[in-house]
Amino acid sequence: MSDRCGRGYIFVETLVAMAVLSISTVVIQEAIRQAILARGEAMDYTTARFLIEKVISDRMLVFEQPEGKGQGIFDPPFERFSYSWEVLRVEIPMPELPSTMTPEEMRQFRTNYVKFIGKLGVKVTWSRAGTPFTAIAETLLRRDLVWMPPDENGMPI
C-alpha cells in the first residue's frame, strides 16, 4: 500500500514541476521578446536622430532660404523613415535698454540689433511592426540663413 502512495506522489511532483517549468519558459520567452523589441526601438530612435541631423545640416547649407515647408523619404537603406521640415521666422522684441548706456552705445546697439532669427523644425516618422513612431527636433538659424523680403528702402527687414 505504501508503494502505491509513493508512486502517486511522484506523479504529482512531476506534474507540478512541469507546470512550473512551462510557466517559467513562457515568462522567459516574453522577457526575451520584450528585450528584442526594445533593442529594435532603440536602434530606430538612434537612426532617426542621425537622419534628423542630416536634414538639419542639409537645410543649414541653404543660404537665404524662404520661410516654408518640405518633406521626403530617405534613400535606402532608410526608406521606411520619412521626414518633414519647416523654416519659420521668429521675431525678437527689442529689449529695454539700460539708462547707463551712452547715446553712442544706444545708437550702435539699435543699428546692429537683429530683429529676427530663423527656427528650423524637423520631424522624422517611421513604423515598426505596424506601430508608428516620431522623433522631433528644432534648432535656431542665423539671420543670414533665412531670406526676408526687403523693406521699402531696399534693406532686409
DODOPA-393225 format. One record per atom (N, C-alpha, C, O): residue in three letters; chain; x, y, z. Coordinates in nm, 4 decimals. Atoms other than C-alpha are relative to their C-alpha. Example, Ala and Ser with C-alpha at 12.3 -4.5 7.8 and 13.67 -1.06 7.14 Angstrom:
residues 2
ALA_A_0.0890_-0.1190_0.0000
ALA_A_1.2300_-0.4500_0.7800
ALA_A_0.0900_0.1200_0.0000
ALA_A_0.1936_0.1181_0.0665
SER_A_-0.0820_-0.1190_-0.0060
SER_A_1.3670_-0.1060_0.7140
SER_A_-0.0770_0.1090_0.0730
SER_A_-0.0261_0.2198_0.0899
//
This chain:
residues 157
MET_A_0.0823_-0.1194_0.0000
MET_A_0.0000_0.0000_0.0000
MET_A_0.0871_0.1263_0.0000
MET_A_0.0570_0.2233_-0.0696
SER_A_-0.0872_-0.1166_-0.0054
SER_A_0.2802_0.2406_0.0827
SER_A_0.0724_0.0206_-0.1332
SER_A_0.1121_0.1325_-0.1656
ASP_A_-0.0648_-0.0105_0.1307
ASP_A_0.4345_0.1646_-0.2578
ASP_A_-0.0866_0.0782_-0.0972
ASP_A_-0.0338_0.1555_-0.1771
ARG_A_0.0911_-0.0744_0.0881
ARG_A_0.1257_0.2994_-0.4385
ARG_A_-0.0018_0.1486_0.0348
ARG_A_-0.0023_0.2316_-0.0561
CYS_A_0.0004_-0.1414_-0.0410
CYS_A_0.1227_0.6247_-0.2387
CYS_A_0.1276_0.0684_-0.0458
CYS_A_0.1233_0.1847_-0.0860
GLY_A_-0.1265_-0.0580_0.0438
GLY_A_0.4877_0.6838_-0.3233
GLY_A_0.0002_0.0296_-0.1491
GLY_A_0.0496_0.1337_-0.1924
ARG_A_0.0053_-0.0219_0.1449
ARG_A_0.4265_0.6420_-0.6967
ARG_A_-0.0961_0.1122_-0.0349
ARG_A_-0.0668_0.1917_-0.1242
GLY_A_0.0957_-0.1077_0.0248
GLY_A_0.1237_0.8708_-0.6904
GLY_A_0.0564_0.1359_0.0377
GLY_A_0.0308_0.2361_-0.0291
TYR_A_-0.0615_-0.1248_-0.0451
TYR_A_0.3181_1.1334_-0.5004
TYR_A_0.1049_0.0479_-0.1013
TYR_A_0.1151_0.1677_-0.1276
ILE_A_-0.1001_-0.0340_0.1011
ILE_A_0.5992_1.1244_-0.7585
ILE_A_-0.0689_0.0541_-0.1249
ILE_A_-0.0197_0.1483_-0.1871
PHE_A_0.0755_-0.0479_0.1163
PHE_A_0.3433_1.1686_-1.0360
PHE_A_-0.0473_0.1450_0.0212
PHE_A_-0.0369_0.2268_-0.0702
VAL_A_0.0444_-0.1370_-0.0315
VAL_A_0.2005_1.4825_-0.8649
VAL_A_0.1197_0.0946_-0.0012
VAL_A_0.1107_0.2054_-0.0542
GLU_A_-0.1215_-0.0829_0.0029
GLU_A_0.5539_1.6168_-0.8107
GLU_A_0.0417_0.0288_-0.1435
GLU_A_0.0790_0.1417_-0.1754
THR_A_-0.0381_-0.0163_0.1402
THR_A_0.6281_1.5636_-1.1796
THR_A_-0.0941_0.0976_-0.0701
THR_A_-0.0480_0.1834_-0.1453
LEU_A_0.0954_-0.0934_0.0610
LEU_A_0.3097_1.7435_-1.2879
LEU_A_0.0237_0.1434_0.0468
LEU_A_0.0198_0.2359_-0.0343
VAL_A_-0.0268_-0.1350_-0.0533
VAL_A_0.3845_2.0413_-1.0596
VAL_A_0.1299_0.0548_-0.0589
VAL_A_0.1361_0.1716_-0.0976
ALA_A_-0.1286_-0.0439_0.0566
ALA_A_0.7450_2.0578_-1.1820
ALA_A_-0.0158_0.0389_-0.1464
ALA_A_0.0418_0.1383_-0.1908
MET_A_0.0220_-0.0326_0.1416
MET_A_0.6293_2.0513_-1.5455
MET_A_-0.0797_0.1300_-0.0145
MET_A_-0.0525_0.2094_-0.1045
ALA_A_0.0782_-0.1243_0.0046
ALA_A_0.3740_2.3275_-1.4770
ALA_A_0.0895_0.1197_0.0300
ALA_A_0.0828_0.2214_-0.0390
VAL_A_-0.0929_-0.1093_-0.0347
VAL_A_0.6396_2.5446_-1.3099
VAL_A_0.0967_0.0246_-0.1149
VAL_A_0.1233_0.1398_-0.1491
LEU_A_-0.0920_-0.0131_0.1133
LEU_A_0.8809_2.4770_-1.5980
LEU_A_-0.0697_0.0659_-0.1195
LEU_A_-0.0101_0.1507_-0.1861
SER_A_0.0748_-0.0587_0.1118
SER_A_0.6133_2.5645_-1.8569
SER_A_-0.0235_0.1490_0.0227
SER_A_-0.0037_0.2300_-0.0679
ILE_A_0.0241_-0.1412_-0.0307
ILE_A_0.5237_2.8902_-1.6835
ILE_A_0.1306_0.0788_-0.0086
ILE_A_0.1328_0.1897_-0.0619
SER_A_-0.1307_-0.0670_0.0074
SER_A_0.8929_2.9795_-1.6476
SER_A_0.0433_0.0214_-0.1442
SER_A_0.0965_0.1270_-0.1784
THR_A_-0.0367_-0.0108_0.1407
THR_A_0.9503_2.9126_-2.0164
THR_A_-0.0779_0.1126_-0.0682
THR_A_-0.0209_0.1888_-0.1462
VAL_A_0.0822_-0.1060_0.0586
VAL_A_0.6624_3.1418_-2.1148
VAL_A_0.0480_0.1375_0.0471
VAL_A_0.0573_0.2310_-0.0325
VAL_A_-0.0481_-0.1275_-0.0551
VAL_A_0.7884_3.4186_-1.8848
VAL_A_0.1344_0.0376_-0.0620
VAL_A_0.1546_0.1531_-0.0996
ILE_A_-0.1319_-0.0278_0.0598
ILE_A_1.1456_3.3894_-2.0175
ILE_A_-0.0151_0.0374_-0.1472
ILE_A_0.0519_0.1290_-0.1948
GLN_A_0.0224_-0.0324_0.1410
GLN_A_1.0206_3.3892_-2.3781
GLN_A_-0.0535_0.1420_-0.0148
GLN_A_-0.0090_0.2152_-0.1031
GLU_A_0.0554_-0.1356_0.0064
GLU_A_0.8175_3.7070_-2.3151
GLU_A_0.1065_0.1042_0.0338
GLU_A_0.1105_0.2104_-0.0284
ALA_A_-0.1080_-0.0924_-0.0352
ALA_A_1.1177_3.8748_-2.1490
ALA_A_0.0973_0.0176_-0.1168
ALA_A_0.1410_0.1291_-0.1451
ILE_A_-0.0891_-0.0072_0.1163
ILE_A_1.3373_3.7914_-2.4488
ILE_A_-0.0668_0.0779_-0.1131
ILE_A_-0.0019_0.1591_-0.1790
ARG_A_0.0725_-0.0723_0.1044
ARG_A_1.0686_3.9175_-2.6893
ARG_A_-0.0014_0.1504_0.0289
ARG_A_0.0199_0.2308_-0.0619
GLN_A_0.0002_-0.1409_-0.0376
GLN_A_1.0423_4.2472_-2.4982
GLN_A_0.1384_0.0620_-0.0169
GLN_A_0.1499_0.1769_-0.0595
ALA_A_-0.1366_-0.0497_0.0169
ALA_A_1.4217_4.2846_-2.4991
ALA_A_0.0324_0.0226_-0.1474
ALA_A_0.0963_0.1217_-0.1826
ILE_A_-0.0239_-0.0152_0.1445
ILE_A_1.4343_4.2312_-2.8762
ILE_A_-0.0751_0.1212_-0.0534
ILE_A_-0.0198_0.1981_-0.1320
LEU_A_0.0766_-0.1171_0.0438
LEU_A_1.1569_4.4878_-2.9318
LEU_A_0.0617_0.1297_0.0492
LEU_A_0.0686_0.2270_-0.0258
ALA_A_-0.0624_-0.1204_-0.0555
ALA_A_1.3260_4.7409_-2.7021
ALA_A_0.1300_0.0322_-0.0735
ALA_A_0.1596_0.1489_-0.0992
ARG_A_-0.1247_-0.0216_0.0745
ARG_A_1.6574_4.6930_-2.8835
ARG_A_-0.0294_0.0573_-0.1380
ARG_A_0.0375_0.1508_-0.1820
GLY_A_0.0370_-0.0512_0.1320
GLY_A_1.4911_4.7460_-3.2220
GLY_A_-0.0495_0.1432_0.0064
GLY_A_-0.0156_0.2250_-0.0791
GLU_A_0.0507_-0.1369_-0.0160
GLU_A_1.3114_5.0565_-3.0991
GLU_A_0.1140_0.0968_0.0306
GLU_A_0.1170_0.2079_-0.0224
ALA_A_-0.1154_-0.0856_-0.0305
ALA_A_1.6339_5.1977_-2.9533
ALA_A_0.0849_0.0243_-0.1250
ALA_A_0.1330_0.1354_-0.1473
MET_A_-0.0755_-0.0167_0.1247
MET_A_1.8121_5.1355_-3.2834
MET_A_-0.0721_0.0961_-0.0942
MET_A_-0.0080_0.1777_-0.1603
ASP_A_0.0775_-0.0900_0.0857
ASP_A_1.5296_5.3124_-3.4698
ASP_A_0.0128_0.1448_0.0465
ASP_A_0.0300_0.2345_-0.0361
TYR_A_-0.0138_-0.1372_-0.0504
TYR_A_1.5482_5.6187_-3.2421
TYR_A_0.1399_0.0549_-0.0251
TYR_A_0.1559_0.1733_-0.0550
THR_A_-0.1365_-0.0442_0.0308
THR_A_1.9261_5.6321_-3.2860
THR_A_0.0124_0.0348_-0.1475
THR_A_0.0704_0.1376_-0.1824
THR_A_-0.0014_-0.0270_0.1441
THR_A_1.8862_5.6095_-3.6639
THR_A_-0.0762_0.1279_-0.0312
THR_A_-0.0301_0.2099_-0.1106
ALA_A_0.0805_-0.1202_0.0236
ALA_A_1.6128_5.8753_-3.6564
ALA_A_0.0767_0.1247_0.0412
ALA_A_0.0684_0.2270_-0.0268
ARG_A_-0.0772_-0.1170_-0.0440
ARG_A_1.8403_6.1108_-3.4625
ARG_A_0.1067_0.0357_-0.1031
ARG_A_0.1258_0.1534_-0.1339
PHE_A_-0.1000_-0.0274_0.1035
PHE_A_2.1158_6.0748_-3.7222
PHE_A_-0.0653_0.0550_-0.1268
PHE_A_-0.0095_0.1436_-0.1916
LEU_A_0.0708_-0.0501_0.1175
LEU_A_1.8632_6.1287_-4.0021
LEU_A_-0.0484_0.1441_0.0214
LEU_A_-0.0463_0.2243_-0.0719
ILE_A_0.0377_-0.1382_-0.0323
ILE_A_1.7341_6.4437_-3.8278
ILE_A_0.1199_0.0919_-0.0188
ILE_A_0.1079_0.1992_-0.0779
GLU_A_-0.1218_-0.0808_0.0159
GLU_A_2.0906_6.5744_-3.8124
GLU_A_0.0342_0.0189_-0.1478
GLU_A_0.0832_0.1249_-0.1867
LYS_A_-0.0255_-0.0128_0.1440
LYS_A_2.1252_6.5055_-4.1859
LYS_A_-0.0913_0.1052_-0.0613
LYS_A_-0.0451_0.1895_-0.1382
VAL_A_0.0936_-0.0991_0.0541
VAL_A_1.8111_6.7063_-4.2684
VAL_A_0.0381_0.1402_0.0465
VAL_A_0.0364_0.2345_-0.0326
ILE_A_-0.0396_-0.1315_-0.0530
ILE_A_1.9231_6.9919_-4.0414
ILE_A_0.1234_0.0507_-0.0716
ILE_A_0.1282_0.1672_-0.1111
SER_A_-0.1228_-0.0461_0.0671
SER_A_2.2689_7.0040_-4.1978
SER_A_-0.0264_0.0352_-0.1461
SER_A_0.0315_0.1306_-0.1981
ASP_A_0.0345_-0.0336_0.1386
ASP_A_2.1213_6.9968_-4.5491
ASP_A_-0.0694_0.1357_-0.0079
ASP_A_-0.0396_0.2149_-0.0973
ARG_A_0.0730_-0.1276_0.0001
ARG_A_1.8871_7.2878_-4.4648
ARG_A_0.0914_0.1165_0.0385
ARG_A_0.0719_0.2285_-0.0088
MET_A_-0.0895_-0.1082_-0.0435
MET_A_2.1663_7.4874_-4.2982
MET_A_0.1009_0.0377_-0.1087
MET_A_0.1663_0.1416_-0.0992
LEU_A_-0.0885_-0.0339_0.1111
LEU_A_2.3683_7.4757_-4.6204
LEU_A_-0.0672_0.0929_-0.1006
LEU_A_-0.0009_0.1461_-0.1896
VAL_A_0.0756_-0.0840_0.0923
VAL_A_2.0945_7.6727_-4.7999
VAL_A_-0.0062_0.1415_0.0581
VAL_A_-0.0739_0.1649_0.1582
PHE_A_0.0026_-0.1381_-0.0471
PHE_A_2.1571_8.0471_-4.7581
PHE_A_-0.1218_0.0713_-0.0550
PHE_A_-0.1674_0.0431_-0.1658
GLU_A_0.1148_-0.0825_0.0364
GLU_A_1.8687_8.2930_-4.7713
GLU_A_-0.1178_-0.0842_-0.0478
GLU_A_-0.1786_-0.0546_-0.1507
GLN_A_0.1163_0.0817_0.0342
GLN_A_1.6033_8.0239_-4.7793
GLN_A_-0.1251_0.0690_0.0523
GLN_A_-0.1233_0.1274_0.1607
PRO_A_0.1240_-0.0632_-0.0479
PRO_A_1.2478_8.1498_-4.7542
PRO_A_-0.0670_-0.0853_0.1073
PRO_A_-0.0379_-0.2040_0.1227
GLU_A_0.0809_0.0779_-0.0920
GLU_A_1.0098_8.0502_-4.4816
GLU_A_-0.0751_-0.1029_-0.0839
GLU_A_-0.1176_-0.0731_-0.1955
GLY_A_0.0722_0.1010_0.0774
GLY_A_0.8465_7.7285_-4.5907
GLY_A_0.0088_-0.1366_0.0628
GLY_A_0.0577_-0.1537_0.1745
LYS_A_0.0073_0.1383_-0.0455
LYS_A_0.7989_7.3560_-4.5582
LYS_A_0.0512_-0.0926_-0.1085
LYS_A_0.0605_-0.0549_-0.2254
GLY_A_-0.0391_0.1023_0.0947
GLY_A_0.9218_7.0408_-4.7216
GLY_A_-0.0120_-0.1362_0.0643
GLY_A_-0.0232_-0.1474_0.1863
GLN_A_0.0079_0.1360_-0.0513
GLN_A_0.9042_6.6654_-4.6879
GLN_A_0.0640_-0.0952_-0.0979
GLN_A_0.0910_-0.0594_-0.2125
GLY_A_-0.0594_0.0991_0.0875
GLY_A_1.0518_6.3498_-4.8280
GLY_A_0.0188_-0.1328_0.0703
GLY_A_-0.0169_-0.1503_0.1868
ILE_A_-0.0314_0.1331_-0.0513
ILE_A_1.1595_5.9909_-4.7812
ILE_A_0.1500_-0.0198_-0.0189
ILE_A_0.2061_0.0220_-0.1202
PHE_A_-0.1437_0.0213_0.0078
PHE_A_1.5173_5.8871_-4.7118
PHE_A_0.0325_-0.1125_-0.0981
PHE_A_-0.0487_-0.2015_-0.1234
ASP_A_-0.0479_0.1017_0.0933
ASP_A_1.7177_5.6803_-4.9568
ASP_A_0.0271_-0.1312_0.0737
ASP_A_0.0458_-0.1319_0.1954
PRO_A_-0.0321_0.1283_-0.0628
PRO_A_1.7789_5.3079_-4.8958
PRO_A_0.1368_0.0074_0.0669
PRO_A_0.2261_0.0740_0.0146
PRO_A_0.0829_0.1007_-0.0650
PRO_A_1.8513_5.1512_-4.6547
PRO_A_-0.0987_0.0580_0.1031
PRO_A_-0.1485_-0.0152_0.1885
PHE_A_0.0864_-0.0653_-0.0992
PHE_A_1.6384_5.4028_-4.4600
PHE_A_-0.1357_0.0386_-0.0592
PHE_A_-0.1963_0.1366_-0.0158
GLU_A_0.1227_-0.0379_0.0699
GLU_A_1.3323_5.4039_-4.6868
GLU_A_-0.1253_-0.0105_0.0858
GLU_A_-0.2293_0.0430_0.0472
ARG_A_0.1196_0.0022_-0.0853
ARG_A_1.0930_5.3250_-4.4021
ARG_A_-0.0093_0.1233_0.0887
ARG_A_-0.1055_0.1385_0.1639
PHE_A_0.0002_-0.1268_-0.0729
PHE_A_1.1835_5.6640_-4.2488
PHE_A_-0.0376_0.1121_-0.0960
PHE_A_0.0170_0.1202_-0.2061
SER_A_0.0339_-0.1187_0.0795
SER_A_1.0199_5.9807_-4.3841
SER_A_0.0205_0.1224_0.0879
SER_A_0.0295_0.1115_0.2102
TYR_A_-0.0271_-0.1214_-0.0757
TYR_A_1.0747_6.3418_-4.2842
TYR_A_-0.0824_0.1162_-0.0525
TYR_A_-0.1316_0.1148_-0.1654
SER_A_0.0564_-0.1285_0.0398
SER_A_0.9225_6.6861_-4.2918
SER_A_0.0768_0.1072_0.0755
SER_A_0.1226_0.0843_0.1874
TRP_A_-0.0701_-0.1113_-0.0637
TRP_A_1.0836_7.0219_-4.2137
TRP_A_-0.0793_0.1275_-0.0228
TRP_A_-0.1611_0.1364_-0.1143
GLU_A_0.0658_-0.1290_0.0122
GLU_A_0.9644_7.3771_-4.1634
GLU_A_0.0937_0.1083_0.0519
GLU_A_0.1510_0.0962_0.1602
VAL_A_-0.0791_-0.1164_-0.0401
VAL_A_1.1519_7.7087_-4.1513
VAL_A_-0.0969_0.1141_0.0297
VAL_A_-0.1806_0.1499_-0.0531
LEU_A_0.0842_-0.1111_-0.0425
LEU_A_0.9842_7.9899_-3.9590
LEU_A_0.0865_0.1180_0.0421
LEU_A_0.2010_0.1013_0.0841
ARG_A_-0.0650_-0.1212_-0.0492
ARG_A_1.0798_8.3461_-3.8794
ARG_A_-0.0500_0.0224_0.1424
ARG_A_-0.1704_0.0209_0.1679
VAL_A_0.0334_-0.0252_-0.1400
VAL_A_1.0906_8.4147_-3.5044
VAL_A_0.0421_0.1425_0.0327
VAL_A_0.1606_0.1757_0.0280
GLU_A_-0.0276_-0.1395_-0.0333
GLU_A_1.0625_8.7811_-3.4050
GLU_A_0.0667_0.0092_0.1371
GLU_A_0.0310_-0.0635_0.2298
ILE_A_-0.0665_-0.0262_-0.1270
ILE_A_1.2926_8.9065_-3.1295
ILE_A_-0.0361_0.1428_0.0409
ILE_A_0.0049_0.2374_-0.0264
PRO_A_0.0379_-0.1353_-0.0398
PRO_A_1.1435_9.2023_-2.9413
PRO_A_0.1213_0.0794_0.0482
PRO_A_0.2151_0.0239_0.1055
MET_A_-0.1084_-0.0886_-0.0436
MET_A_1.3693_9.4999_-2.8737
MET_A_-0.0010_0.0071_0.1533
MET_A_-0.1033_0.0413_0.2127
PRO_A_-0.0029_-0.0057_-0.1457
PRO_A_1.4842_9.4805_-2.5106
PRO_A_0.0044_0.1449_0.0487
PRO_A_0.0414_0.2362_-0.0251
GLU_A_-0.0099_-0.1333_-0.0597
GLU_A_1.4605_9.7764_-2.2787
GLU_A_0.1472_0.0260_0.0282
GLU_A_0.2142_-0.0541_0.0934
LEU_A_-0.1422_-0.0314_-0.0145
LEU_A_1.7992_9.9460_-2.2855
LEU_A_0.0264_0.0642_0.1355
LEU_A_-0.0542_0.1443_0.1829
PRO_A_-0.0309_-0.0588_-0.1307
PRO_A_1.9688_10.0345_-1.9566
PRO_A_0.0321_0.1484_-0.0125
PRO_A_0.0874_0.1929_-0.1131
SER_A_-0.0226_-0.1454_0.0030
SER_A_1.9891_10.4019_-1.8719
SER_A_0.1471_0.0351_0.0104
SER_A_0.1846_0.1495_-0.0152
THR_A_-0.1436_-0.0263_-0.0129
THR_A_2.3633_10.3690_-1.8120
THR_A_0.0721_0.0004_-0.1342
THR_A_0.1901_0.0351_-0.1409
MET_A_-0.0646_0.0009_0.1327
MET_A_2.4304_10.3302_-2.1858
MET_A_0.0128_0.1425_-0.0519
MET_A_-0.0754_0.2260_-0.0321
THR_A_-0.0204_-0.1315_0.0619
THR_A_2.5747_10.6297_-2.3660
THR_A_-0.0837_0.0076_-0.1265
THR_A_-0.1238_-0.0956_-0.1803
PRO_A_0.0758_-0.0117_0.1257
PRO_A_2.3880_10.7697_-2.6667
PRO_A_0.0687_-0.0719_-0.1165
PRO_A_0.0010_-0.1285_-0.2024
GLU_A_-0.0732_0.0688_0.1073
GLU_A_2.6620_10.6305_-2.8942
GLU_A_-0.0199_-0.1513_0.0100
GLU_A_-0.0398_-0.2180_-0.0916
GLU_A_0.0226_0.1440_-0.0199
GLU_A_2.6247_10.2808_-2.7428
GLU_A_-0.1426_-0.0376_-0.0388
GLU_A_-0.1648_-0.1422_-0.0997
MET_A_0.1401_0.0269_0.0364
MET_A_2.2452_10.3012_-2.7830
MET_A_-0.0182_0.0002_-0.1508
MET_A_-0.0859_-0.0865_-0.2061
ARG_A_0.0099_-0.0084_0.1454
ARG_A_2.2784_10.4085_-3.1463
ARG_A_0.0625_-0.1238_-0.0649
ARG_A_0.0052_-0.1829_-0.1564
GLN_A_-0.0675_0.1173_0.0555
GLN_A_2.5258_10.1297_-3.2184
GLN_A_-0.0819_-0.1273_0.0248
GLN_A_-0.0922_-0.2130_-0.0629
PHE_A_0.0818_0.1177_-0.0304
PHE_A_2.3045_9.8730_-3.0439
PHE_A_-0.1196_-0.0065_-0.0934
PHE_A_-0.1484_-0.1118_-0.1502
ARG_A_0.1196_-0.0020_0.0854
ARG_A_1.9951_9.9805_-3.2390
ARG_A_0.0350_-0.0268_-0.1461
ARG_A_-0.0421_-0.0907_-0.2178
THR_A_-0.0434_0.0223_0.1383
THR_A_2.1897_9.9800_-3.5677
THR_A_0.0288_-0.1478_-0.0245
THR_A_-0.0066_-0.2008_-0.1298
ASN_A_-0.0414_0.1395_0.0172
ASN_A_2.3230_9.6262_-3.5145
ASN_A_-0.1016_-0.1010_0.0536
ASN_A_-0.0786_-0.2218_0.0472
TYR_A_0.0984_0.0894_-0.0603
TYR_A_2.0132_9.4842_-3.3490
TYR_A_-0.0629_-0.0900_-0.1061
TYR_A_-0.1043_-0.0426_-0.2119
VAL_A_0.0621_0.0967_0.0894
VAL_A_1.8814_9.1678_-3.5158
VAL_A_-0.1446_-0.0181_0.0455
VAL_A_-0.1702_-0.0545_0.1603
LYS_A_0.1416_0.0015_-0.0358
LYS_A_1.5006_9.1738_-3.5256
LYS_A_-0.0620_-0.1395_-0.0042
LYS_A_-0.1703_-0.1611_0.0502
PHE_A_0.0556_0.1347_0.0094
PHE_A_1.4508_8.8059_-3.6033
PHE_A_0.1116_-0.1015_-0.0191
PHE_A_0.2243_-0.0672_-0.0550
ILE_A_-0.0851_0.1141_0.0335
ILE_A_1.6134_8.4658_-3.6311
ILE_A_-0.0911_-0.1057_-0.0626
ILE_A_-0.2134_-0.0927_-0.0595
GLY_A_0.0791_0.1080_0.0584
GLY_A_1.5014_8.1516_-3.8067
GLY_A_-0.0097_-0.1182_0.0946
GLY_A_0.0781_-0.1408_0.1780
LYS_A_0.0173_0.1236_-0.0774
LYS_A_1.3679_7.8361_-3.6490
LYS_A_-0.0277_-0.1128_-0.0987
LYS_A_-0.1193_-0.1040_-0.1805
LEU_A_0.0157_0.1169_0.0861
LEU_A_1.4033_7.5019_-3.8253
LEU_A_-0.0503_-0.1156_0.0848
LEU_A_0.0137_-0.1552_0.1823
GLY_A_0.0558_0.1168_-0.0665
GLY_A_1.1827_7.2160_-3.7120
GLY_A_0.0031_-0.1183_-0.0945
GLY_A_-0.0333_-0.1062_-0.2114
VAL_A_-0.0087_0.1221_0.0810
VAL_A_1.2381_6.8609_-3.8370
VAL_A_-0.0729_-0.1113_0.0744
VAL_A_-0.0577_-0.1275_0.1955
LYS_A_0.0727_0.1139_-0.0569
LYS_A_1.0129_6.5593_-3.7808
LYS_A_0.0279_-0.1221_-0.0868
LYS_A_0.0083_-0.1188_-0.2083
VAL_A_-0.0248_0.1269_0.0692
VAL_A_1.1111_6.2036_-3.8742
VAL_A_-0.1020_-0.1006_0.0519
VAL_A_-0.1207_-0.1147_0.1727
THR_A_0.1001_0.1004_-0.0374
THR_A_0.8432_5.9331_-3.8771
THR_A_0.0371_-0.1339_-0.0635
THR_A_0.0997_-0.1390_-0.1693
TRP_A_-0.0225_0.1347_0.0500
TRP_A_0.8630_5.5570_-3.9242
TRP_A_-0.0946_-0.0935_0.0741
TRP_A_-0.1622_-0.0528_0.1686
SER_A_0.0817_0.0981_-0.0719
SER_A_0.6824_5.2413_-3.8212
SER_A_0.0799_-0.1279_0.0185
SER_A_0.1662_-0.1629_-0.0619
ARG_A_-0.0622_0.1290_-0.0307
ARG_A_0.7928_4.9167_-3.6641
ARG_A_-0.1115_-0.0913_0.0460
ARG_A_-0.1803_-0.0619_0.1437
ALA_A_0.1043_0.0986_-0.0310
ALA_A_0.5589_4.6172_-3.6566
ALA_A_-0.1377_0.0653_0.0045
ALA_A_-0.2208_0.0311_0.0886
GLY_A_0.1303_-0.0641_0.0092
GLY_A_0.2674_4.8409_-3.7525
GLY_A_-0.0232_0.1121_0.0996
GLY_A_-0.1303_0.1728_0.0988
THR_A_0.0128_-0.1066_-0.0981
THR_A_0.3280_5.0890_-3.4693
THR_A_0.0754_0.1230_-0.0500
THR_A_0.1948_0.1139_-0.0784
PRO_A_-0.0686_-0.1195_0.0473
PRO_A_0.4042_5.4473_-3.5781
PRO_A_0.0849_0.0647_0.1103
PRO_A_0.0476_0.0641_0.2276
PHE_A_-0.0898_-0.0701_-0.0909
PHE_A_0.6931_5.6374_-3.4171
PHE_A_0.0372_0.1343_-0.0612
PHE_A_0.0340_0.1509_-0.1831
THR_A_-0.0378_-0.1338_0.0451
THR_A_0.8034_6.0014_-3.4378
THR_A_0.1153_0.0514_0.0852
THR_A_0.1193_0.0297_0.2063
ALA_A_-0.1074_-0.0711_-0.0699
ALA_A_1.1197_6.1924_-3.3479
ALA_A_-0.0003_0.1432_-0.0539
ALA_A_-0.0065_0.1641_-0.1751
ILE_A_0.0098_-0.1413_0.0378
ILE_A_1.1164_6.5746_-3.3500
ILE_A_0.1201_0.0756_0.0557
ILE_A_0.1660_0.0482_0.1665
ALA_A_-0.1092_-0.0862_-0.0462
ALA_A_1.3960_6.8320_-3.3262
ALA_A_-0.0207_0.1407_-0.0558
ALA_A_-0.0794_0.1584_-0.1625
GLU_A_0.0039_-0.1397_0.0440
GLU_A_1.4197_7.2107_-3.3531
GLU_A_0.1363_0.0630_0.0245
GLU_A_0.2067_0.0267_0.1188
THR_A_-0.1233_-0.0747_-0.0181
THR_A_1.7151_7.4419_-3.3951
THR_A_-0.0218_0.1415_-0.0518
THR_A_-0.1130_0.1664_-0.1306
LEU_A_0.0089_-0.1392_0.0454
LEU_A_1.7674_7.8134_-3.4481
LEU_A_0.0994_0.0230_-0.1127
LEU_A_0.2073_-0.0363_-0.1152
LEU_A_-0.0832_-0.0321_0.1156
LEU_A_1.9123_7.9555_-3.7696
LEU_A_0.0459_0.1448_0.0088
LEU_A_-0.0277_0.2320_0.0551
ARG_A_-0.0483_-0.1384_0.0082
ARG_A_2.1275_8.2625_-3.8134
ARG_A_-0.0883_0.0790_-0.0948
ARG_A_-0.1554_0.0224_-0.1811
ARG_A_0.0838_-0.0875_0.0814
ARG_A_1.9563_8.5594_-3.9727
ARG_A_0.0320_-0.0144_-0.1487
ARG_A_-0.0587_-0.0101_-0.2318
ASP_A_-0.0365_0.0067_0.1423
ASP_A_2.1532_8.5211_-4.2983
ASP_A_-0.0447_-0.1300_-0.0663
ASP_A_-0.0347_-0.1426_-0.1883
LEU_A_0.0486_0.1243_0.0593
LEU_A_2.0113_8.1707_-4.3473
LEU_A_-0.1481_0.0069_-0.0357
LEU_A_-0.2003_-0.0819_-0.1030
VAL_A_0.1428_-0.0155_0.0276
VAL_A_1.6526_8.2993_-4.3652
VAL_A_-0.0185_0.1251_-0.0844
VAL_A_0.0223_0.2342_-0.0445
TRP_A_0.0228_-0.1133_0.0895
TRP_A_1.5504_8.5220_-4.6549
TRP_A_-0.1292_0.0702_0.0375
TRP_A_-0.2325_0.0069_0.0593
MET_A_0.1185_-0.0809_-0.0242
MET_A_1.3107_8.8043_-4.5861
MET_A_-0.0051_0.1069_-0.1077
MET_A_0.0986_0.1610_-0.1460
PRO_A_0.0097_-0.1020_0.1038
PRO_A_1.1793_9.0438_-4.8461
PRO_A_0.0481_0.1349_0.0525
PRO_A_0.0270_0.1660_0.1698
PRO_A_-0.0495_-0.1300_-0.0452
PRO_A_1.3406_9.3888_-4.8324
PRO_A_-0.1151_0.0975_0.0302
PRO_A_-0.2255_0.0841_-0.0226
ASP_A_0.1000_-0.1024_-0.0317
ASP_A_1.1547_9.6869_-4.6842
ASP_A_-0.0036_0.1031_-0.1132
ASP_A_0.0611_0.0847_-0.2163
GLU_A_0.0168_-0.1000_0.1068
GLU_A_1.0588_9.9978_-4.8848
GLU_A_0.1298_0.0719_-0.0356
GLU_A_0.1386_0.1312_-0.1431
ASN_A_-0.1296_-0.0619_0.0300
ASN_A_1.4197_10.1282_-4.8627
ASN_A_0.0974_-0.0982_-0.0622
ASN_A_0.2126_-0.0630_-0.0877
GLY_A_-0.0872_0.0992_0.0602
GLY_A_1.5603_9.8085_-5.0100
GLY_A_0.0869_-0.0736_0.1005
GLY_A_0.1725_-0.1535_0.0625
MET_A_-0.0803_0.0654_-0.1051
MET_A_1.7054_9.6965_-4.6751
MET_A_-0.0758_-0.1247_0.0486
MET_A_-0.1988_-0.1249_0.0526
PRO_A_0.0666_0.1177_-0.0560
PRO_A_1.6364_9.3489_-4.5340
PRO_A_-0.0739_0.0376_0.1288
PRO_A_-0.0272_0.1210_0.2063
ILE_A_0.0795_-0.0294_-0.1195
ILE_A_1.3711_9.3553_-4.2651
ILE_A_0.0671_-0.0586_0.1218
ILE_A_0.0160_-0.0450_0.2329
//
